[in-house]
Each structure stands twice: as C-alpha cells, then as structure tokens.
Amino acid sequence: MAYNLLKGKKGIVFGALNEQSIAWKVAQRSVAEGAAIVLTNAPIALRMGELNKLAEECNAPVISADVTSNDEVKNLFTKTLEHFNGGVDFILHAPAMSINVRKGLHYTKNNYEFTHKGLDISALSLHRVLQTAMELDAINEWGSVAALTYIAAQRIFPDYNDMGDNKAMLESIARNWGYHYGVKKHVRVNTISQSPTRTTAGSGVKGFDGFINYAEKMSPLGNATSDQCADYAVTLFSDLTRMVTMQNLFHDGGFSFTGVTQAVIEQMEK
Ligand SMILES: NC(=O)c1ccc[n+]([C@@H]2O[C@H](COP(=O)([O-])OP(=O)(O)OC[C@H]3O[C@@H](n4cnc5c(N)ncnc54)[C@H](O)[C@@H]3O)[C@@H](O)[C@H]2O)c1
C-alpha cells in the first residue's frame, strides 16, 4: 500500500546491486511513495547489468560512483543537481564491504590494507558523500539522510570481523554530520540498524545461516525483512519524522533489547 509520503521529493539511492539488496527495495518503495530518484553504485556493480532493470522500473538515471573517490562522488552530485535541476531531499547510504571478511582473514589476523579499504567504502564514504553534498549545496532544507548499519557496532559478533569497527565509525560519522548539517540546513542524519538479511553483502559473513537463525529466535517479532527496512526508510525520508536526527535506530524486531527468549532457553535445555 502506498501513502504518497514522498510525493514531490527527490533522492539518491546508493548500493542497489541486485533484487536482494536492501537498497533495491528502498528504491522501489521510495518511487511507489511518489519520489523521483537517481540510482548509483560502483562501476564494477554497474557492469553486472542488473541495476538497469531497476532503473527502468523506477524511471531513474544510473550515475556510477565509487564512493572511495572524491571526484566520482562530486561527479555524482553535479550530475544529480543537473538532472533534478536542483537539490535532493533524501539520500540512502548503503555501500559496505570488508575485504578481510571476503578473504576469510580472522579479526586477529587482519590485513591493514584491506582494513583501510573496507573502512573507506563502509564508513568514510558517508563523510565523503555529506562533505561533497554540503560543498555543492546539494541537499534541500529539511532533507533526510539514512545509512544502513548493524548491531555489531555495539556488540561483538566474531565473524562480522572488521565490519563491526566500520559500522561503529559509520554511526559516529552520522551523528557528527547530523549536528553540522542540522545546524546549517535542518538536514537530519540517522542510521538504521537492520536485522541480518539475506543479501550479497550479508551472506558473505562466515556462519551467516547460524546467526540469522539465532537472531530470528532472539527477536520477539522475528527478523525484519528488507521490504520492512524499506518501509522504515521511507518514513525517515518523509516529513513525518522531521525532528528525528543523530540517532541509531534499531529496526530488528526487538533483538537489540532482548536478553533471552523462551525459544532460546528451550534450545539451550536440549
Ligand atoms: N544484509 C545484512 O544482513 C545487513 C544487516 C544490517 C545492515 N546491512 C547494511 O546494509 C547495507 C546494504 O547491504 P546489503 O545487505 O543490501 O548488501 P548488498 O551487497 O546488496 O549491498 C552492498 C552494496 O555496496 C556497494 N559497494 C561496494 N563497494 C562500493 C564502492 N566502492 N562504491 C560504491 N558502492 C559500493 C555494492 O556494489 C553493493 O551494491 C550495507 O551497509 C550493509 O552493511 C546489511
């Protein structure tokens, strides 16, 4: 069901790779709520070709940008400003990657080249995006920025590896920009801490099946799906949440505040 919550709004959606991507659902849901969007991803992701399907469905241009490149991020905003003939009202930040995770390097044996790269893609990119946006005055008054994160920023999930550090920094960068962009232009910046979700990035984490099932059992409402995450993101982009900023917002079916559930106790007693 659509409510026209984003009627007349314009946005940029980062990180839609394929139909499983959380950003893919956010793009679809934003357009269903009346928004016009620009889609962006790294050049290598565009070469996979899947994004064209979404672009057609959403009637959205695709502008490639590797989020680790100042020039490419600047080019993205310049072209977006031209396309919309003005600034945007919302941004979804969803790029993330850990090469240490990909290569299966244990947290105690990380390769720091990989660590730097992962930090740049997964956390500093939010800083780069917002710094560039501010320089080009690319976000409208009362705009909204949401970045996707995971509870491994606060608690240890051993196989989440250096992504836990990346997410902790991402959340801190969101808070800092929430202050600076709020003061300057009433732009709000939040992070959505989503349940484990079966996507390309999610499934790359060792033991993913185990911890998605554990999270399901540890959440009174069960795990939140990517479609439900998109619903939540749309509310944050809408005018109904104008005073919510600098928050890490758990979208996890109650996982974050549950000590233990009956289902887990029963499992442990077996
Ligand atoms: N899947 C989960 O369990 C889960 C849970 C909580 C939070 N998240 C977060 O949600 C976000 C989206 O991830 P997803 O699970 O939908 O997986 P995904 O693999 O579909 O999305 C990750 C995206 O990052 C993009 N990316 C990687 N390097 C990039 C670069 N250099 N420049 C630009 N883009 C780049 C990829 O192309 C891809 O589109 C991530 O921040 C992820 O950490 C995921």
The ligand as a MOL file (V3000), in Angstrom:
LIG
                    3D

  0  0  0     0  0            999 V3000
M  V30 BEGIN CTAB
M  V30 COUNTS 44 48 0 0 0
M  V30 BEGIN ATOM
M  V30 1 N 22.4590 -7.8890 4.8850 0
M  V30 2 C 22.5270 -7.7200 6.2000 0
M  V30 3 O 22.4440 -8.6620 6.9970 0
M  V30 4 C 22.6590 -6.3050 6.7350 0
M  V30 5 C 22.2970 -6.0360 8.0730 0
M  V30 6 C 22.4530 -4.7490 8.5660 0
M  V30 7 C 22.9830 -3.7460 7.7390 0
M  V30 8 N 23.3240 -4.0550 6.4510 0 CHG=1
M  V30 9 C 23.8960 -2.9980 5.6110 0
M  V30 10 O 23.0160 -2.6950 4.5580 0
M  V30 11 C 23.7770 -2.0680 3.5150 0
M  V30 12 C 23.4080 -2.7040 2.1820 0
M  V30 13 O 23.8910 -4.0310 2.1380 0
M  V30 14 P 23.0650 -5.2620 1.5800 0
M  V30 15 O 22.9920 -6.2390 2.6910 0
M  V30 16 O 21.8120 -4.8120 0.9240 0 CHG=-1
M  V30 17 O 24.0700 -5.9260 0.5280 0
M  V30 18 P 24.4550 -5.5690 -0.9930 0
M  V30 19 O 25.6470 -6.4120 -1.2730 0
M  V30 20 O 23.2780 -5.7440 -1.8580 0
M  V30 21 O 24.8550 -4.0190 -0.9540 0
M  V30 22 C 26.1690 -3.5410 -0.6950 0
M  V30 23 C 26.4400 -2.5100 -1.7690 0
M  V30 24 O 27.6780 -1.8270 -1.5770 0
M  V30 25 C 28.1280 -1.4830 -2.8790 0
M  V30 26 N 29.5370 -1.0990 -2.8730 0
M  V30 27 C 30.6130 -1.8540 -2.5230 0
M  V30 28 N 31.7470 -1.1730 -2.7430 0
M  V30 29 C 31.3840 0.0620 -3.2450 0
M  V30 30 C 32.1150 1.2050 -3.6910 0
M  V30 31 N 33.4550 1.2280 -3.6290 0
M  V30 32 N 31.4210 2.2690 -4.1530 0
M  V30 33 C 30.0660 2.2450 -4.2120 0
M  V30 34 N 29.3160 1.2010 -3.7930 0
M  V30 35 C 29.9800 0.1150 -3.3230 0
M  V30 36 C 27.9090 -2.8010 -3.6330 0
M  V30 37 O 28.0320 -2.6570 -5.0400 0
M  V30 38 C 26.5180 -3.1530 -3.1850 0
M  V30 39 O 25.5430 -2.5590 -4.0170 0
M  V30 40 C 25.2420 -2.2240 3.9260 0
M  V30 41 O 25.6720 -1.0430 4.5660 0
M  V30 42 C 25.1840 -3.3570 4.9130 0
M  V30 43 O 26.2820 -3.3710 5.8020 0
M  V30 44 C 23.1590 -5.3070 5.9290 0
M  V30 END ATOM
M  V30 BEGIN BOND
M  V30 1 1 1 2
M  V30 2 2 2 3
M  V30 3 1 2 4
M  V30 4 1 4 5
M  V30 5 2 4 44
M  V30 6 2 5 6
M  V30 7 1 6 7
M  V30 8 2 7 8
M  V30 9 1 8 9
M  V30 10 1 8 44
M  V30 11 1 9 10
M  V30 12 1 9 42
M  V30 13 1 10 11
M  V30 14 1 11 12
M  V30 15 1 11 40
M  V30 16 1 12 13
M  V30 17 1 13 14
M  V30 18 2 14 15
M  V30 19 1 14 16
M  V30 20 1 14 17
M  V30 21 1 17 18
M  V30 22 2 18 19
M  V30 23 1 18 20
M  V30 24 1 18 21
M  V30 25 1 21 22
M  V30 26 1 22 23
M  V30 27 1 23 24
M  V30 28 1 23 38
M  V30 29 1 24 25
M  V30 30 1 25 26
M  V30 31 1 25 36
M  V30 32 1 26 27
M  V30 33 1 26 35
M  V30 34 2 27 28
M  V30 35 1 28 29
M  V30 36 1 29 30
M  V30 37 2 29 35
M  V30 38 1 30 31
M  V30 39 2 30 32
M  V30 40 1 32 33
M  V30 41 2 33 34
M  V30 42 1 34 35
M  V30 43 1 36 37
M  V30 44 1 36 38
M  V30 45 1 38 39
M  V30 46 1 40 41
M  V30 47 1 40 42
M  V30 48 1 42 43
M  V30 END BOND
M  V30 END CTAB
M  END
